[in-house]
Amino acid sequence: MSQKNVEILIGRLVTDETLRGTFLSNPEATLHSLGEAGLDLNQVEIEALLEMPTDAWPAMAACIHPRLQKIALERGCP
């Protein structure tokens, strides 16, 4: 079951701009929050994700078609 969660997380990191930004600014806290939200990762998987080069995530995201991306939209004044 955990491998499926790794795949889900990697998919989200390369397609969700907000999550990716949060992860890049504080990966440990992001993984902890995701774990509390039900994304079960074991310690080996967490360590492997934390050892990934930080520039890998934006590079992978750049290879994903924009229609498959979840972009962060800045909200203007109401």
Beta strands, then each sheet from edge to edge (+ up, - down):
end
